[in-house]
């Protein structure tokens, strides 16, 4: 089996697991719908990449992608809990800030930007090279620094090749 097929299968498995986790239930309907949706996404992606004459994204270190997705899922749950407390307390101050990543891989930057948007209370507004413009709910400069710390120390770490 060629490396590109291994990557396609791995991407399919990751997308399918992500679908099941976000669905919140395991039923035949969810499983079949997820299976068909992931196949559709992969077909559209293949067509789009060929249409713009781009290359496939080859995942060099599968473990690092799994590590990243684990971090993202954990941070989504932690942020959801914190955001619920913020809403109940009536805190609604939002700030726009920028953060410069230490990585230059476009695929990794896109994953991090999307992970930020998936995390409750934050939204990636713009990506320019290695700089992300983020809208986040924060009552103080200390909370902004906490958000930046999560992005730099957790989201970015798997792509720097660091150890767990």
C-alpha positions in Angstrom: 0.0 0.0 0.0 1.4 3.4 -0.9 2.0 6.2 1.5 -0.8 8.3 0.0 -3.3 5.5 0.6 -2.1 5.1 4.2 -2.6 8.8 4.7 -6.1 8.7 3.1 -7.2 5.8 5.3 -5.7 7.5 8.4 -7.5 10.8 7.6 -10.7 8.9 7.1 -10.4 7.2 10.5 -9.6 10.5 12.2 -12.6 12.3 10.6 -14.9 9.3 11.4 -13.8 9.2 15.1 -14.2 13.0 15.3 -17.7 12.7 13.8 -18.8 10.1 16.3 -17.3 12.1 19.3 -19.1 15.3 18.2 -22.4 13.4 17.5 -22.6 12.5 21.2 -24.3 9.1 20.5 -23.6 5.8 18.8 -26.4 4.6 16.7 -26.7 3.0 13.3 -28.0 6.2 11.9 -25.1 8.3 13.2 -22.6 5.6 12.1 -23.9 5.4 8.6 -24.4 9.1 8.2 -20.9 9.7 9.5 -19.4 7.1 7.2 -21.1 8.6 4.1 -20.3 12.2 5.2 -16.6 11.4 5.6 -16.5 9.7 2.2 -18.2 12.7 0.6 -15.7 15.1 2.3 -12.8 13.1 1.1 -14.1 12.9 -2.5 -14.8 16.7 -2.6 -11.3 17.3 -1.1 -9.6 15.1 -3.7 -11.5 16.9 -6.5 -10.7 20.3 -5.1 -7.0 19.5 -4.7 -6.8 18.2 -8.2 -8.7 21.2 -9.5 -6.3 23.7 -8.0 -3.3 21.5 -8.8 -2.4 21.3 -5.1 -0.7 18.4 -3.3 -2.2 16.2 -0.7 -1.4 17.1 2.9 0.9 14.3 4.0 0.7 13.7 7.7 4.3 13.0 8.6 3.8 12.1 12.3 0.5 10.4 12.9 1.2 10.4 16.7 1.5 14.2 16.7 -1.9 14.6 15.0 -3.5 12.3 17.6 -1.8 14.1 20.4 -3.1 17.5 19.0 -6.6 16.2 18.7 -6.5 14.9 22.2 -5.4 18.3 23.4 -8.1 20.1 21.4 -10.9 17.8 22.8 -9.7 18.4 26.4 -9.5 22.1 25.9 -13.0 22.2 24.3 -14.4 20.6 27.4 -12.4 22.8 29.8 -13.3 26.0 27.9 -17.0 24.9 27.8 -17.1 24.6 31.6 -15.3 27.9 32.1 -17.6 29.6 29.5 -20.7 28.3 31.3 -19.5 29.9 34.5 -18.7 33.1 32.6 -22.3 33.2 31.2 -23.9 32.5 34.5 -21.8 35.3 36.1 -22.9 37.7 33.4 -19.4 38.3 32.2 -19.5 39.3 28.5 -16.4 41.4 27.9 -14.6 40.3 24.7 -11.2 41.4 23.4 -9.3 41.2 20.1 -5.7 40.2 20.3 -2.9 38.8 18.2 -0.6 35.9 18.7 2.4 34.9 16.7 3.0 31.2 16.4 6.5 29.7 16.3 5.7 27.3 13.5 5.5 28.0 9.8 3.8 24.8 8.5 0.5 26.1 6.8 -1.3 22.8 7.6 -0.4 23.1 11.3 -1.4 26.8 11.5 -4.7 26.0 9.9 -5.4 23.2 12.4 -4.5 25.5 15.3 -6.7 28.3 13.9 -9.6 26.0 13.6 -9.0 24.5 17.0 -9.2 28.0 18.5 -12.5 28.6 16.7 -13.9 25.2 18.0 -13.0 26.2 21.6 -15.9 27.9 23.3 -15.3 31.6 23.9 -12.7 32.1 21.2 -12.8 32.8 17.5 -9.9 33.0 15.0 -10.8 36.1 12.9 -7.7 36.3 10.7 -4.6 34.3 9.8 -1.7 36.1 8.3 1.4 34.0 7.9 2.2 33.0 11.5 0.1 35.6 13.2 -3.5 34.9 14.3 -6.0 37.5 15.2 -8.4 36.2 17.8 -11.6 37.4 19.4 -12.0 36.0 22.9 -14.1 36.4 25.9 -11.7 37.7 28.6 -12.3 40.0 31.6 -8.7 40.9 32.2 -5.3 40.9 30.6 -4.5 37.9 32.7 -7.2 35.9 31.0 -5.9 37.0 27.6 -2.4 35.7 28.6 -4.0 32.4 29.8 -5.6 32.0 26.3 -2.2 32.8 24.7 -0.4 30.3 26.9 -2.9 27.5 26.0 -2.3 28.2 22.3 1.5 28.4 22.5 2.2 25.7 25.1 -0.5 23.2 24.2 -1.9 23.6 20.7 1.4 24.4 19.1 3.6 21.8 21.0 2.8 18.7 18.9 3.9 20.5 15.8 7.2 21.5 17.3 8.1 17.8 17.9 8.3 18.2 21.7 7.7 15.4 24.1 4.6 14.8 26.1 
